Amino acid sequence: MKRLSLLPLFILFQLSACGLVQNEPELIIDPNRSFLEGEWKLVKSMGSMINIVLEGDDLKRKEVYTFFNDGTYSKTVEDEDYKASATGTYEIDEISEDFNENYLAVAVLSQTGGDAYAYNCSSGDIEKEYLHISKEGTLENIIWAPCDGPYLVYQKLED
């Protein structure tokens, strides 16, 4: 009899414990570009041919993308004796099915000015860059790696 009286208490405890588990909020990429708006800093560089990962103080290269809500961006790059910048426009496109397990969308950057390189593998659209928006909320240039460039990860700076 004593066991039966504890059963409702046990069920109530189990049900209330289920309410305590909170899932991570889903990252939503909106078409009005507000997700990208702001500054994004290079935080990790991984070698495509040699397994070298640079981050933190080991990452000497400084790169920042600044995205504006009007669909334009600027990019600055500093690496030892190399300094460059670029400007252009961007759009947010849907991600292909090949990449939708890890990414939500892709920011397609069209460079219109400046002297910084556009990091891509294309001989046709040399002024284009593709920054994949990961499900973790980072921007990742995965397109340059197949051409022996590094795999680059950017994180949004706090406002």
Secondary structure, DSSP 8 states (H G I E B T S, - for coil): -HHHHHHHHHHHHHHHHHTT----------TTSTTT-EEEEEEEEE-SSS--EEEGGG---EEEEEE-TTSEEEEEEEETTEEEEEEEEEEEEE--TTTTTTEEEEEEEEEEEES-----S-SS-TTEEEEEEETTS-EEE-SSGGGT--EEEEEE---
